[in-house]
Amino acid sequence: MSHFYSPSGALCSIFCRRHVDWRLLPLLGSLYALSLIDRTNIGIALVTKMSADLGLDVGTRYNIVSCIYFIPYILLELPSNLCLRAVGARNLLSGGVITWGAVQLAMGFVPTWEYLALCRTLLGVFEAGFFPALVFIVTTWYKRYEVQKKLAAMHVTSILAGGFSAILAYALSLLDGKGGLSGWAWIFIIEGAATIAFGIASWIFIPDFPDKNTFLTAKQTALVLRRIEEDRGDSVPDSLRGKVLLHLSDWKIWIFATMYLCVTVPAYAVAFFASSILSGMGWNLEMSLLLVSKLRLVAVSVIFFAWLSDRYRMRALFLAIQALMTIIGLALIGYADMSGWRYAGIFLASAGCSASIPGLLAYTSNNIVSQSKRAVTTAITVSFGGIGGIIATTIYRQQDLPRYLPGIIATISLQVLLLILLGIMTVYFWYENKKVKLQKDGQVGGFLYVL
């Protein structure tokens, strides 16, 4: 196999890297897509008869049902990521998929909104450890300036699947009355059953960490680890024992987490409320779901910004551009009079915040040294994304239809906060890098932050 590698043996060949790509990204991206579909399809089901059948149009019931998912999701992120290596990536990921698929299926049989809230709570329990584990695993396989493209590839998979999900949900809603069940119930039942089947099948193929993988040869594994060691010096996992509180005391973790919260609020708002916004603009059910599916063209934005960010080795600048796109889009949704401009606003806001998610995760992981600290940071960051979900489901209230102006204003304010925090971190990282280059108070291993 020596002809597959550079003479120095420092870099994996294209063959080896593509082998890793094809083993990790399609499968993990598909599982990520299932998680997003299963947590957000309640927004699509709402515009069918579910609201009337379960009384979700009374008071804040829909907001409660949407929001309650995030409470266990937030609380269990960190414990789950801390035990990931002990439990094993295959067991944790596939087990989570199977169990939340079962809960999703059960949602099709709930008789009241209270039972729906219970199922949403359980959904949050079983999905809690999935996304931080997925991000953590991917970041251990790639160099810092490769990570955003890889995370973007998975995110695009979920975006495209989400577009198909809207069309599928409409098709399933046509089963209304079959078996004595409403159309919205069939959405949950069929998609839940598909999730269970995929979870069972995925157990065979889910990869583990580089040092524990079984699909590469020993020589290929050694070269993968060498690339990571040369890039950031943490190819060998360090023990978490006694370090969790130390890692949590680093103020940068909380800034990263707050920035991730800022980008997830508009993302969840679009996922949960785009169908309702379009319905409020006068579109019927069929056109609303069709227009939601077309929003998946924002995948182009995700790939484009990921390529630019990795190509020019810059994160903050492109995150700032994406935040500005989101602000403009939100302003159009809230204040434009013509339906065409409001739909363009949904598209622009979705393009901005969708590209920001892999961008912010890459920015965070790039600037954290050691696997134990990255495990903690990833969990805290993603848990703040859950807080963003709670904020989105509470500030976009049913009584504010069709423009959701209070929610729009709050979300724009969060994008402004994101821009301020990006500016602070950029100045801090630039100053720290300058000290390293001048060999004054150098960081561990001469580590240079990614701006």
Secondary structure as a PSIPRED ss2 file (coil, helix, strand):
# PSIPRED VFORMAT (PSIPRED V4.0)

   1 M C   1.000  0.000  0.000
   2 S H   0.000  1.000  0.000
   3 H H   0.000  1.000  0.000
   4 F H   0.000  1.000  0.000
   5 Y C   1.000  0.000  0.000
   6 S C   1.000  0.000  0.000
   7 P C   1.000  0.000  0.000
   8 S C   1.000  0.000  0.000
   9 G C   1.000  0.000  0.000
  10 A C   1.000  0.000  0.000
  11 L C   1.000  0.000  0.000
  12 C C   1.000  0.000  0.000
  13 S C   1.000  0.000  0.000
  14 I H   0.000  1.000  0.000
  15 F H   0.000  1.000  0.000
  16 C H   0.000  1.000  0.000
  17 R H   0.000  1.000  0.000
  18 R H   0.000  1.000  0.000
  19 H H   0.000  1.000  0.000
  20 V H   0.000  1.000  0.000
  21 D H   0.000  1.000  0.000
  22 W H   0.000  1.000  0.000
  23 R H   0.000  1.000  0.000
  24 L H   0.000  1.000  0.000
  25 L H   0.000  1.000  0.000
  26 P H   0.000  1.000  0.000
  27 L H   0.000  1.000  0.000
  28 L H   0.000  1.000  0.000
  29 G H   0.000  1.000  0.000
  30 S H   0.000  1.000  0.000
  31 L H   0.000  1.000  0.000
  32 Y H   0.000  1.000  0.000
  33 A H   0.000  1.000  0.000
  34 L H   0.000  1.000  0.000
  35 S H   0.000  1.000  0.000
  36 L H   0.000  1.000  0.000
  37 I H   0.000  1.000  0.000
  38 D H   0.000  1.000  0.000
  39 R H   0.000  1.000  0.000
  40 T H   0.000  1.000  0.000
  41 N H   0.000  1.000  0.000
  42 I H   0.000  1.000  0.000
  43 G H   0.000  1.000  0.000
  44 I H   0.000  1.000  0.000
  45 A H   0.000  1.000  0.000
  46 L H   0.000  1.000  0.000
  47 V H   0.000  1.000  0.000
  48 T H   0.000  1.000  0.000
  49 K H   0.000  1.000  0.000
  50 M H   0.000  1.000  0.000
  51 S H   0.000  1.000  0.000
  52 A H   0.000  1.000  0.000
  53 D H   0.000  1.000  0.000
  54 L H   0.000  1.000  0.000
  55 G C   1.000  0.000  0.000
  56 L C   1.000  0.000  0.000
  57 D C   1.000  0.000  0.000
  58 V C   1.000  0.000  0.000
  59 G C   1.000  0.000  0.000
  60 T C   1.000  0.000  0.000
  61 R H   0.000  1.000  0.000
  62 Y H   0.000  1.000  0.000
  63 N H   0.000  1.000  0.000
  64 I H   0.000  1.000  0.000
  65 V H   0.000  1.000  0.000
  66 S H   0.000  1.000  0.000
  67 C H   0.000  1.000  0.000
  68 I H   0.000  1.000  0.000
  69 Y C   1.000  0.000  0.000
  70 F H   0.000  1.000  0.000
  71 I H   0.000  1.000  0.000
  72 P H   0.000  1.000  0.000
  73 Y H   0.000  1.000  0.000
  74 I H   0.000  1.000  0.000
  75 L H   0.000  1.000  0.000
  76 L C   1.000  0.000  0.000
  77 E H   0.000  1.000  0.000
  78 L H   0.000  1.000  0.000
  79 P H   0.000  1.000  0.000
  80 S H   0.000  1.000  0.000
  81 N H   0.000  1.000  0.000
  82 L H   0.000  1.000  0.000
  83 C C   1.000  0.000  0.000
  84 L H   0.000  1.000  0.000
  85 R H   0.000  1.000  0.000
  86 A H   0.000  1.000  0.000
  87 V H   0.000  1.000  0.000
  88 G C   1.000  0.000  0.000
  89 A H   0.000  1.000  0.000
  90 R H   0.000  1.000  0.000
  91 N H   0.000  1.000  0.000
  92 L H   0.000  1.000  0.000
  93 L H   0.000  1.000  0.000
  94 S H   0.000  1.000  0.000
  95 G H   0.000  1.000  0.000
  96 G H   0.000  1.000  0.000
  97 V H   0.000  1.000  0.000
  98 I H   0.000  1.000  0.000
  99 T H   0.000  1.000  0.000
 100 W H   0.000  1.000  0.000
 101 G H   0.000  1.000  0.000
 102 A H   0.000  1.000  0.000
 103 V H   0.000  1.000  0.000
 104 Q H   0.000  1.000  0.000
 105 L H   0.000  1.000  0.000
 106 A H   0.000  1.000  0.000
 107 M H   0.000  1.000  0.000
 108 G H   0.000  1.000  0.000
 109 F H   0.000  1.000  0.000
 110 V C   1.000  0.000  0.000
 111 P C   1.000  0.000  0.000
 112 T C   1.000  0.000  0.000
 113 W H   0.000  1.000  0.000
 114 E H   0.000  1.000  0.000
 115 Y H   0.000  1.000  0.000
 116 L H   0.000  1.000  0.000
 117 A H   0.000  1.000  0.000
 118 L H   0.000  1.000  0.000
 119 C H   0.000  1.000  0.000
 120 R H   0.000  1.000  0.000
 121 T H   0.000  1.000  0.000
 122 L H   0.000  1.000  0.000
 123 L H   0.000  1.000  0.000
 124 G H   0.000  1.000  0.000
 125 V H   0.000  1.000  0.000
 126 F H   0.000  1.000  0.000
 127 E H   0.000  1.000  0.000
 128 A C   1.000  0.000  0.000
 129 G C   1.000  0.000  0.000
 130 F H   0.000  1.000  0.000
 131 F H   0.000  1.000  0.000
 132 P H   0.000  1.000  0.000
 133 A H   0.000  1.000  0.000
 134 L H   0.000  1.000  0.000
 135 V H   0.000  1.000  0.000
 136 F H   0.000  1.000  0.000
 137 I H   0.000  1.000  0.000
 138 V H   0.000  1.000  0.000
 139 T H   0.000  1.000  0.000
 140 T H   0.000  1.000  0.000
 141 W H   0.000  1.000  0.000
 142 Y C   1.000  0.000  0.000
 143 K C   1.000  0.000  0.000
 144 R C   1.000  0.000  0.000
 145 Y C   1.000  0.000  0.000
 146 E C   1.000  0.000  0.000
 147 V H   0.000  1.000  0.000
 148 Q H   0.000  1.000  0.000
 149 K H   0.000  1.000  0.000
 150 K H   0.000  1.000  0.000
 151 L H   0.000  1.000  0.000
 152 A H   0.000  1.000  0.000
 153 A H   0.000  1.000  0.000
 154 M H   0.000  1.000  0.000
 155 H H   0.000  1.000  0.000
 156 V H   0.000  1.000  0.000
 157 T H   0.000  1.000  0.000
 158 S H   0.000  1.000  0.000
 159 I H   0.000  1.000  0.000
 160 L H   0.000  1.000  0.000
 161 A H   0.000  1.000  0.000
 162 G H   0.000  1.000  0.000
 163 G H   0.000  1.000  0.000
 164 F H   0.000  1.000  0.000
 165 S H   0.000  1.000  0.000
 166 A H   0.000  1.000  0.000
 167 I H   0.000  1.000  0.000
 168 L H   0.000  1.000  0.000
 169 A H   0.000  1.000  0.000
 170 Y H   0.000  1.000  0.000
 171 A H   0.000  1.000  0.000
 172 L H   0.000  1.000  0.000
 173 S H   0.000  1.000  0.000
 174 L C   1.000  0.000  0.000
 175 L C   1.000  0.000  0.000
 176 D C   1.000  0.000  0.000
 177 G C   1.000  0.000  0.000
 178 K H   0.000  1.000  0.000
 179 G H   0.000  1.000  0.000
 180 G H   0.000  1.000  0.000
 181 L C   1.000  0.000  0.000
 182 S C   1.000  0.000  0.000
 183 G H   0.000  1.000  0.000
 184 W H   0.000  1.000  0.000
 185 A H   0.000  1.000  0.000
 186 W H   0.000  1.000  0.000
 187 I H   0.000  1.000  0.000
 188 F H   0.000  1.000  0.000
 189 I H   0.000  1.000  0.000
 190 I H   0.000  1.000  0.000
 191 E H   0.000  1.000  0.000
 192 G H   0.000  1.000  0.000
 193 A H   0.000  1.000  0.000
 194 A H   0.000  1.000  0.000
 195 T H   0.000  1.000  0.000
 196 I H   0.000  1.000  0.000
 197 A H   0.000  1.000  0.000
 198 F H   0.000  1.000  0.000
 199 G H   0.000  1.000  0.000
 200 I H   0.000  1.000  0.000
 201 A H   0.000  1.000  0.000
 202 S H   0.000  1.000  0.000
 203 W C   1.000  0.000  0.000
 204 I C   1.000  0.000  0.000
 205 F C   1.000  0.000  0.000
 206 I C   1.000  0.000  0.000
 207 P C   1.000  0.000  0.000
 208 D C   1.000  0.000  0.000
 209 F C   1.000  0.000  0.000
 210 P H   0.000  1.000  0.000
 211 D H   0.000  1.000  0.000
 212 K H   0.000  1.000  0.000
 213 N C   1.000  0.000  0.000
 214 T C   1.000  0.000  0.000
 215 F C   1.000  0.000  0.000
 216 L C   1.000  0.000  0.000
 217 T C   1.000  0.000  0.000
 218 A H   0.000  1.000  0.000
 219 K H   0.000  1.000  0.000
 220 Q H   0.000  1.000  0.000
 221 T H   0.000  1.000  0.000
 222 A H   0.000  1.000  0.000
 223 L H   0.000  1.000  0.000
 224 V H   0.000  1.000  0.000
 225 L H   0.000  1.000  0.000
 226 R H   0.000  1.000  0.000
 227 R H   0.000  1.000  0.000
 228 I H   0.000  1.000  0.000
 229 E H   0.000  1.000  0.000
 230 E H   0.000  1.000  0.000
 231 D H   0.000  1.000  0.000
 232 R H   0.000  1.000  0.000
 233 G C   1.000  0.000  0.000
 234 D C   1.000  0.000  0.000
 235 S C   1.000  0.000  0.000
 236 V C   1.000  0.000  0.000
 237 P C   1.000  0.000  0.000
 238 D C   1.000  0.000  0.000
 239 S C   1.000  0.000  0.000
 240 L C   1.000  0.000  0.000
 241 R C   1.000  0.000  0.000
 242 G C   1.000  0.000  0.000
 243 K C   1.000  0.000  0.000
 244 V H   0.000  1.000  0.000
 245 L H   0.000  1.000  0.000
 246 L H   0.000  1.000  0.000
 247 H H   0.000  1.000  0.000
 248 L H   0.000  1.000  0.000
 249 S C   1.000  0.000  0.000
 250 D C   1.000  0.000  0.000
 251 W H   0.000  1.000  0.000
 252 K H   0.000  1.000  0.000
 253 I H   0.000  1.000  0.000
 254 W H   0.000  1.000  0.000
 255 I H   0.000  1.000  0.000
 256 F H   0.000  1.000  0.000
 257 A H   0.000  1.000  0.000
 258 T H   0.000  1.000  0.000
 259 M H   0.000  1.000  0.000
 260 Y H   0.000  1.000  0.000
 261 L H   0.000  1.000  0.000
 262 C H   0.000  1.000  0.000
 263 V H   0.000  1.000  0.000
 264 T H   0.000  1.000  0.000
 265 V H   0.000  1.000  0.000
 266 P H   0.000  1.000  0.000
 267 A H   0.000  1.000  0.000
 268 Y H   0.000  1.000  0.000
 269 A H   0.000  1.000  0.000
 270 V H   0.000  1.000  0.000
 271 A H   0.000  1.000  0.000
 272 F H   0.000  1.000  0.000
 273 F H   0.000  1.000  0.000
 274 A H   0.000  1.000  0.000
 275 S H   0.000  1.000  0.000
 276 S H   0.000  1.000  0.000
 277 I H   0.000  1.000  0.000
 278 L H   0.000  1.000  0.000
 279 S H   0.000  1.000  0.000
 280 G H   0.000  1.000  0.000
 281 M C   1.000  0.000  0.000
 282 G C   1.000  0.000  0.000
 283 W C   1.000  0.000  0.000
 284 N C   1.000  0.000  0.000
 285 L H   0.000  1.000  0.000
 286 E H   0.000  1.000  0.000
 287 M H   0.000  1.000  0.000
 288 S H   0.000  1.000  0.000
 289 L H   0.000  1.000  0.000
 290 L H   0.000  1.000  0.000
 291 L H   0.000  1.000  0.000
 292 V H   0.000  1.000  0.000
 293 S H   0.000  1.000  0.000
 294 K H   0.000  1.000  0.000
 295 L H   0.000  1.000  0.000
 296 R H   0.000  1.000  0.000
 297 L H   0.000  1.000  0.000
 298 V H   0.000  1.000  0.000
 299 A H   0.000  1.000  0.000
 300 V H   0.000  1.000  0.000
 301 S H   0.000  1.000  0.000
 302 V H   0.000  1.000  0.000
 303 I H   0.000  1.000  0.000
 304 F H   0.000  1.000  0.000
 305 F H   0.000  1.000  0.000
 306 A H   0.000  1.000  0.000
 307 W H   0.000  1.000  0.000
 308 L H   0.000  1.000  0.000
 309 S H   0.000  1.000  0.000
 310 D H   0.000  1.000  0.000
 311 R H   0.000  1.000  0.000
 312 Y H   0.000  1.000  0.000
 313 R C   1.000  0.000  0.000
 314 M C   1.000  0.000  0.000
 315 R C   1.000  0.000  0.000
 316 A H   0.000  1.000  0.000
 317 L H   0.000  1.000  0.000
 318 F H   0.000  1.000  0.000
 319 L H   0.000  1.000  0.000
 320 A H   0.000  1.000  0.000
 321 I H   0.000  1.000  0.000
 322 Q H   0.000  1.000  0.000
 323 A H   0.000  1.000  0.000
 324 L H   0.000  1.000  0.000
 325 M H   0.000  1.000  0.000
 326 T H   0.000  1.000  0.000
 327 I H   0.000  1.000  0.000
 328 I H   0.000  1.000  0.000
 329 G H   0.000  1.000  0.000
 330 L H   0.000  1.000  0.000
 331 A H   0.000  1.000  0.000
 332 L H   0.000  1.000  0.000
 333 I H   0.000  1.000  0.000
 334 G H   0.000  1.000  0.000
 335 Y H   0.000  1.000  0.000
 336 A C   1.000  0.000  0.000
 337 D C   1.000  0.000  0.000
 338 M C   1.000  0.000  0.000
 339 S H   0.000  1.000  0.000
 340 G H   0.000  1.000  0.000
 341 W H   0.000  1.000  0.000
 342 R H   0.000  1.000  0.000
 343 Y H   0.000  1.000  0.000
 344 A H   0.000  1.000  0.000
 345 G H   0.000  1.000  0.000
 346 I H   0.000  1.000  0.000
 347 F H   0.000  1.000  0.000
 348 L H   0.000  1.000  0.000
 349 A H   0.000  1.000  0.000
 350 S H   0.000  1.000  0.000
 351 A H   0.000  1.000  0.000
 352 G H   0.000  1.000  0.000
 353 C H   0.000  1.000  0.000
 354 S H   0.000  1.000  0.000
 355 A H   0.000  1.000  0.000
 356 S H   0.000  1.000  0.000
 357 I H   0.000  1.000  0.000
 358 P H   0.000  1.000  0.000
 359 G H   0.000  1.000  0.000
 360 L H   0.000  1.000  0.000
 361 L H   0.000  1.000  0.000
 362 A H   0.000  1.000  0.000
 363 Y H   0.000  1.000  0.000
 364 T H   0.000  1.000  0.000
 365 S H   0.000  1.000  0.000
 366 N H   0.000  1.000  0.000
 367 N C   1.000  0.000  0.000
 368 I C   1.000  0.000  0.000
 369 V C   1.000  0.000  0.000
 370 S C   1.000  0.000  0.000
 371 Q H   0.000  1.000  0.000
 372 S H   0.000  1.000  0.000
 373 K H   0.000  1.000  0.000
 374 R H   0.000  1.000  0.000
 375 A H   0.000  1.000  0.000
 376 V H   0.000  1.000  0.000
 377 T H   0.000  1.000  0.000
 378 T H   0.000  1.000  0.000
 379 A H   0.000  1.000  0.000
 380 I H   0.000  1.000  0.000
 381 T H   0.000  1.000  0.000
 382 V H   0.000  1.000  0.000
 383 S H   0.000  1.000  0.000
 384 F H   0.000  1.000  0.000
 385 G H   0.000  1.000  0.000
 386 G H   0.000  1.000  0.000
 387 I H   0.000  1.000  0.000
 388 G H   0.000  1.000  0.000
 389 G H   0.000  1.000  0.000
 390 I H   0.000  1.000  0.000
 391 I H   0.000  1.000  0.000
 392 A H   0.000  1.000  0.000
 393 T H   0.000  1.000  0.000
 394 T H   0.000  1.000  0.000
 395 I H   0.000  1.000  0.000
 396 Y C   1.000  0.000  0.000
 397 R C   1.000  0.000  0.000
 398 Q H   0.000  1.000  0.000
 399 Q H   0.000  1.000  0.000
 400 D H   0.000  1.000  0.000
 401 L C   1.000  0.000  0.000
 402 P C   1.000  0.000  0.000
 403 R C   1.000  0.000  0.000
 404 Y C   1.000  0.000  0.000
 405 L H   0.000  1.000  0.000
 406 P H   0.000  1.000  0.000
 407 G H   0.000  1.000  0.000
 408 I H   0.000  1.000  0.000
 409 I H   0.000  1.000  0.000
 410 A H   0.000  1.000  0.000
 411 T H   0.000  1.000  0.000
 412 I H   0.000  1.000  0.000
 413 S H   0.000  1.000  0.000
 414 L H   0.000  1.000  0.000
 415 Q H   0.000  1.000  0.000
 416 V H   0.000  1.000  0.000
 417 L H   0.000  1.000  0.000
 418 L H   0.000  1.000  0.000
 419 L H   0.000  1.000  0.000
 420 I H   0.000  1.000  0.000
 421 L H   0.000  1.000  0.000
 422 L H   0.000  1.000  0.000
 423 G H   0.000  1.000  0.000
 424 I H   0.000  1.000  0.000
 425 M H   0.000  1.000  0.000
 426 T H   0.000  1.000  0.000
 427 V H   0.000  1.000  0.000
 428 Y H   0.000  1.000  0.000
 429 F H   0.000  1.000  0.000
 430 W H   0.000  1.000  0.000
 431 Y H   0.000  1.000  0.000
 432 E H   0.000  1.000  0.000
 433 N H   0.000  1.000  0.000
 434 K H   0.000  1.000  0.000
 435 K H   0.000  1.000  0.000
 436 V H   0.000  1.000  0.000
 437 K H   0.000  1.000  0.000
 438 L C   1.000  0.000  0.000
 439 Q C   1.000  0.000  0.000
 440 K C   1.000  0.000  0.000
 441 D C   1.000  0.000  0.000
 442 G C   1.000  0.000  0.000
 443 Q C   1.000  0.000  0.000
 444 V H   0.000  1.000  0.000
 445 G H   0.000  1.000  0.000
 446 G H   0.000  1.000  0.000
 447 F C   1.000  0.000  0.000
 448 L C   1.000  0.000  0.000
 449 Y C   1.000  0.000  0.000
 450 V C   1.000  0.000  0.000
 451 L C   1.000  0.000  0.000
